[in-house]
């Protein structure tokens, strides 16, 4: 029914050129980055990257000295209209599913597509079936 994408989180010392280095490593291996977000806390940088070939990306990045964490992300589509986010997130809250991270990855045709990490992925997939993006 729905689709999972893989998110990896690279944890590294914050430095100029860090994202350039990571994207070069992945690009050279022909691994497409579906989404990327970065946050700096102190001297550490946390870079969340969504990719389809998680295993290859993790292997490449770890072999280049990066610390990498992995997670499954649900891909959902929500109408780009007022109150739609409230309806969507209320379904999760009602079922006691916690949202761990949520990233906007596309806006098109009146819909917003998000990559969503939750504490109970299988349960969330059932609860959010009507929002799940079809596999491409």
MIDOSE-1310 file (N, C-alpha, C; in nm, 2 decimals, decimal comma, always signed):
residues 136
xxxx	+0,08/-0,12/+0,00/+0,00/+0,00/+0,00/+0,09/+0,12/+0,00; +0,17/+0,14/+0,10/+0,25/+0,26/+0,11/+0,39/+0,24/+0,09; +0,47/+0,34/+0,11/+0,61/+0,33/+0,07/+0,69/+0,37/+0,19; +0,80/+0,31/+0,22/+0,90/+0,35/+0,31/+1,02/+0,41/+0,24
xxxx	+1,08/+0,51/+0,29/+1,21/+0,55/+0,24/+1,31/+0,54/+0,36; +1,43/+0,54/+0,33/+1,53/+0,52/+0,44/+1,59/+0,65/+0,47; +1,60/+0,68/+0,60/+1,67/+0,80/+0,65/+1,79/+0,75/+0,72; +1,90/+0,82/+0,69/+2,02/+0,80/+0,77/+2,06/+0,94/+0,83
xxxx	+2,11/+0,93/+0,95/+2,16/+1,05/+1,02/+2,31/+1,04/+1,03; +2,38/+1,14/+0,98/+2,52/+1,14/+0,99/+2,55/+1,23/+1,11; +2,63/+1,19/+1,20/+2,68/+1,26/+1,32/+2,83/+1,29/+1,30; +2,86/+1,42/+1,29/+3,00/+1,45/+1,26/+3,04/+1,59/+1,33
xxxx	+3,17/+1,61/+1,34/+3,21/+1,74/+1,39/+3,17/+1,85/+1,29; +3,12/+1,96/+1,34/+3,08/+2,06/+1,25/+3,20/+2,13/+1,18; +3,20/+2,14/+1,05/+3,31/+2,20/+0,98/+3,26/+2,25/+0,84; +3,33/+2,35/+0,79/+3,30/+2,40/+0,66/+3,32/+2,29/+0,56
xxxx	+3,23/+2,27/+0,47/+3,24/+2,17/+0,36/+3,19/+2,03/+0,40; +3,13/+2,01/+0,51/+3,09/+1,88/+0,56/+2,98/+1,83/+0,46; +2,88/+1,91/+0,44/+2,77/+1,86/+0,35/+2,82/+1,84/+0,21; +2,92/+1,92/+0,16/+2,98/+1,91/+0,03/+3,05/+1,77/+0,02
xxxx	+3,12/+1,74/+0,13/+3,19/+1,61/+0,13/+3,10/+1,49/+0,12; +2,99/+1,49/+0,21/+2,90/+1,38/+0,22/+2,82/+1,37/+0,08; +2,78/+1,48/+0,03/+2,71/+1,47/-0,10/+2,80/+1,43/-0,22; +2,93/+1,46/-0,21/+3,02/+1,42/-0,31/+3,04/+1,26/-0,30
xxxx	+3,05/+1,21/-0,18/+3,07/+1,07/-0,16/+2,95/+0,99/-0,22; +2,83/+1,04/-0,18/+2,71/+0,97/-0,23/+2,69/+0,99/-0,38; +2,71/+1,11/-0,43/+2,69/+1,14/-0,57/+2,79/+1,06/-0,66; +2,91/+1,05/-0,61/+3,01/+0,97/-0,69/+2,96/+0,82/-0,71
xxxx	+2,89/+0,77/-0,60/+2,84/+0,64/-0,61/+2,70/+0,63/-0,67; +2,65/+0,74/-0,73/+2,52/+0,75/-0,79/+2,41/+0,72/-0,70; +2,42/+0,76/-0,57/+2,31/+0,75/-0,48/+2,25/+0,89/-0,47; +2,12/+0,89/-0,51/+2,04/+1,02/-0,51/+2,00/+1,05/-0,37
xxxx	+2,01/+1,18/-0,33/+1,96/+1,23/-0,20/+1,82/+1,28/-0,23; +1,72/+1,21/-0,16/+1,58/+1,25/-0,18/+1,55/+1,38/-0,09; +1,61/+1,39/+0,03/+1,59/+1,51/+0,11/+1,71/+1,51/+0,21; +1,74/+1,63/+0,25/+1,85/+1,65/+0,34/+1,81/+1,77/+0,44
xxxx	+1,84/+1,75/+0,56/+1,83/+1,86/+0,66/+1,95/+1,85/+0,76; +1,99/+1,96/+0,81/+2,11/+1,96/+0,90/+2,08/+2,05/+1,01; +2,14/+2,01/+1,13/+2,13/+2,09/+1,25/+2,26/+2,09/+1,33; +2,30/+2,20/+1,38/+2,42/+2,20/+1,45/+2,39/+2,22/+1,60
xxxx	+2,45/+2,14/+1,69/+2,43/+2,15/+1,83/+2,57/+2,15/+1,89; +2,62/+2,26/+1,94/+2,75/+2,27/+1,99/+2,85/+2,26/+1,87; +2,94/+2,17/+1,88/+3,04/+2,14/+1,77/+3,00/+2,02/+1,69; +2,88/+1,97/+1,71/+2,84/+1,85/+1,64/+2,73/+1,89/+1,53
xxxx	+2,74/+1,82/+1,42/+2,64/+1,85/+1,31/+2,56/+1,72/+1,29; +2,43/+1,73/+1,29/+2,34/+1,61/+1,27/+2,28/+1,63/+1,13; +2,31/+1,55/+1,03/+2,26/+1,56/+0,90/+2,16/+1,45/+0,87; +2,04/+1,48/+0,85/+1,94/+1,37/+0,81/+1,93/+1,37/+0,66
xxxx	+1,95/+1,25/+0,61/+1,95/+1,23/+0,46/+1,85/+1,12/+0,43; +1,76/+1,14/+0,34/+1,67/+1,03/+0,29/+1,72/+0,98/+0,16; +1,74/+0,85/+0,15/+1,79/+0,78/+0,03/+1,72/+0,65/+0,01; +1,72/+0,60/-0,11/+1,66/+0,47/-0,14/+1,75/+0,36/-0,12
xxxx	+1,88/+0,38/-0,14/+1,98/+0,27/-0,12/+2,06/+0,29/+0,01; +1,99/+0,27/+0,12/+2,04/+0,29/+0,25/+2,17/+0,21/+0,28; +2,17/+0,09/+0,25/+2,28/+0,00/+0,28/+2,41/+0,05/+0,22; +2,40/+0,08/+0,09/+2,51/+0,13/+0,02/+2,56/+0,27/+0,07
xxxx	+2,47/+0,36/+0,10/+2,50/+0,49/+0,16/+2,57/+0,47/+0,29; +2,52/+0,39/+0,38/+2,58/+0,37/+0,51/+2,72/+0,31/+0,49; +2,73/+0,21/+0,41/+2,87/+0,15/+0,39/+2,97/+0,25/+0,34; +2,93/+0,33/+0,24/+3,02/+0,44/+0,19/+3,06/+0,54/+0,29
xxxx	+2,96/+0,59/+0,36/+2,98/+0,70/+0,46/+3,06/+0,64/+0,58; +3,03/+0,52/+0,63/+3,11/+0,47/+0,74/+3,25/+0,44/+0,70; +3,27/+0,39/+0,57/+3,41/+0,36/+0,53/+3,49/+0,49/+0,51; +3,42/+0,60/+0,50/+3,49/+0,73/+0,49/+3,50/+0,80/+0,63
xxxx	+3,47/+0,73/+0,73/+3,49/+0,78/+0,87/+3,38/+0,85/+0,93; +3,26/+0,84/+0,87/+3,14/+0,91/+0,93/+3,06/+0,81/+1,02; +3,01/+0,86/+1,13/+2,92/+0,79/+1,22/+2,78/+0,80/+1,15; +2,71/+0,69/+1,13/+2,58/+0,69/+1,07/+2,47/+0,61/+1,15
xxxx	+2,36/+0,67/+1,17/+2,24/+0,61/+1,23/+2,14/+0,59/+1,12; +2,05/+0,48/+1,14/+1,95/+0,45/+1,04/+1,81/+0,45/+1,09; +1,71/+0,48/+1,00/+1,57/+0,48/+1,04/+1,48/+0,46/+0,92; +1,36/+0,40/+0,93/+1,26/+0,39/+0,83/+1,17/+0,52/+0,84
xxxx	+1,14/+0,57/+0,72/+1,05/+0,69/+0,71/+0,93/+0,65/+0,63; +0,81/+0,68/+0,68/+0,69/+0,67/+0,60/+0,68/+0,79/+0,51; +0,63/+0,77/+0,39/+0,61/+0,88/+0,30/+0,46/+0,90/+0,29; +0,41/+1,02/+0,32/+0,27/+1,05/+0,32/+0,24/+1,18/+0,24
xxxx	+0,12/+1,18/+0,19/+0,07/+1,30/+0,11/-0,04/+1,36/+0,19; -0,04/+1,50/+0,21/-0,14/+1,57/+0,28/-0,19/+1,68/+0,19; -0,32/+1,71/+0,18/-0,37/+1,82/+0,10/-0,30/+1,95/+0,15; -0,26/+2,04/+0,07/-0,20/+2,16/+0,11/-0,32/+2,26/+0,13
xxxx	-0,39/+2,24/+0,24/-0,50/+2,33/+0,28/-0,50/+2,35/+0,43; -0,57/+2,46/+0,48/-0,57/+2,48/+0,62/-0,64/+2,36/+0,69; -0,59/+2,33/+0,81/-0,64/+2,23/+0,90/-0,60/+2,08/+0,86; -0,55/+2,06/+0,74/-0,51/+1,92/+0,70/-0,40/+1,86/+0,79
xxxx	-0,31/+1,94/+0,83/-0,20/+1,89/+0,91/-0,26/+1,86/+1,05; -0,35/+1,93/+1,10/-0,41/+1,90/+1,23/-0,49/+1,77/+1,22; -0,56/+1,75/+1,12/-0,63/+1,62/+1,10/-0,54/+1,50/+1,10; -0,43/+1,52/+1,02/-0,33/+1,42/+1,00/-0,26/+1,38/+1,13
xxxx	-0,21/+1,48/+1,20/-0,14/+1,46/+1,33/-0,23/+1,41/+1,44; -0,36/+1,45/+1,43/-0,46/+1,41/+1,53/-0,48/+1,26/+1,53; -0,48/+1,20/+1,41/-0,49/+1,06/+1,39/-0,38/+0,98/+1,46; -0,26/+1,04/+1,45/-0,14/+0,98/+1,52/-0,16/+0,99/+1,67
xxxx	-0,19/+1,11/+1,72/-0,21/+1,13/+1,86/-0,31/+1,04/+1,92; -0,43/+1,03/+1,85/-0,54/+0,95/+1,90/-0,49/+0,80/+1,92; -0,40/+0,76/+1,84/-0,35/+0,62/+1,85/-0,22/+0,61/+1,93; -0,19/+0,72/+2,00/-0,07/+0,73/+2,09/+0,06/+0,69/+2,01
xxxx	+0,07/+0,74/+1,89/+0,19/+0,73/+1,81/+0,27/+0,86/+1,81; +0,39/+0,85/+1,85/+0,47/+0,97/+1,86/+0,55/+1,00/+1,73; +0,55/+1,12/+1,69/+0,63/+1,17/+1,57/+0,77/+1,20/+1,62; +0,87/+1,13/+1,57/+1,01/+1,15/+1,60/+1,07/+1,26/+1,51
xxxx	+1,03/+1,26/+1,38/+1,08/+1,36/+1,29/+0,99/+1,36/+1,17; +0,98/+1,48/+1,11/+0,89/+1,50/+0,99/+0,96/+1,60/+0,90; +0,97/+1,57/+0,78/+1,04/+1,65/+0,68/+0,95/+1,67/+0,56; +0,93/+1,80/+0,52/+0,86/+1,82/+0,39/+0,96/+1,79/+0,28
xxxx	+0,92/+1,70/+0,19/+1,01/+1,66/+0,08/+0,96/+1,71/-0,06; +0,84/+1,74/-0,07/+0,79/+1,79/-0,20/+0,65/+1,86/-0,18; +0,63/+1,96/-0,27/+0,50/+2,03/-0,28/+0,46/+2,03/-0,43; +0,35/+1,96/-0,46/+0,30/+1,96/-0,60/+0,16/+1,92/-0,61
xxxx	+0,09/+1,98/-0,71/-0,05/+1,94/-0,74/-0,14/+1,96/-0,62; -0,12/+2,06/-0,53/-0,21/+2,08/-0,42/-0,18/+1,99/-0,30; -0,07/+1,92/-0,31/-0,04/+1,82/-0,20/+0,10/+1,85/-0,15; +0,12/+1,83/-0,02/+0,25/+1,83/+0,04/+0,29/+1,68/+0,07
xxxx	+0,42/+1,65/+0,04/+0,47/+1,51/+0,07/+0,57/+1,52/+0,18; +0,55/+1,44/+0,28/+0,64/+1,44/+0,40/+0,70/+1,30/+0,42; +0,82/+1,30/+0,47/+0,89/+1,18/+0,52/+0,87/+1,19/+0,67; +0,82/+1,09/+0,73/+0,78/+1,09/+0,87/+0,84/+0,97/+0,94
xxxx	+0,90/+0,99/+1,06/+0,95/+0,89/+1,14/+0,87/+0,89/+1,27; +0,82/+0,77/+1,31/+0,74/+0,76/+1,42/+0,79/+0,64/+1,51; +0,74/+0,63/+1,63/+0,78/+0,53/+1,72/+0,72/+0,39/+1,69; +0,61/+0,39/+1,62/+0,54/+0,26/+1,59/+0,51/+0,26/+1,44
xxxx	+0,60/+0,23/+1,35/+0,59/+0,24/+1,21/+0,47/+0,16/+1,15; +0,47/+0,03/+1,19/+0,36/-0,06/+1,13/+0,22/-0,01/+1,17; +0,21/+0,03/+1,30/+0,08/+0,08/+1,34/+0,04/+0,21/+1,27; +0,14/+0,30/+1,25/+0,12/+0,43/+1,18/+0,08/+0,40/+1,04
xxxx	+0,14/+0,30/+0,98/+0,11/+0,27/+0,84/-0,04/+0,24/+0,82; -0,09/+0,16/+0,92/-0,23/+0,12/+0,91/-0,32/+0,24/+0,94; -0,29/+0,32/+1,04/-0,36/+0,44/+1,08/-0,37/+0,55/+0,96; -0,26/+0,56/+0,89/-0,24/+0,66/+0,79/-0,26/+0,61/+0,65
xxxx	-0,32/+0,49/+0,63/-0,33/+0,43/+0,50/-0,38/+0,53/+0,39; -0,48/+0,61/+0,42/-0,53/+0,70/+0,32/-0,44/+0,81/+0,28; -0,33/+0,83/+0,36/-0,23/+0,94/+0,33/-0,11/+0,88/+0,27; -0,09/+0,75/+0,27/+0,03/+0,69/+0,22/+0,05/+0,71/+0,07
xxxx	+0,17/+0,76/+0,04/+0,21/+0,78/-0,10/+0,23/+0,64/-0,17; +0,18/+0,62/-0,28/+0,20/+0,50/-0,36/+0,35/+0,48/-0,40; +0,40/+0,36/-0,39/+0,54/+0,34/-0,43/+0,56/+0,38/-0,57; +0,67/+0,43/-0,60/+0,70/+0,49/-0,74/+0,77/+0,38/-0,82
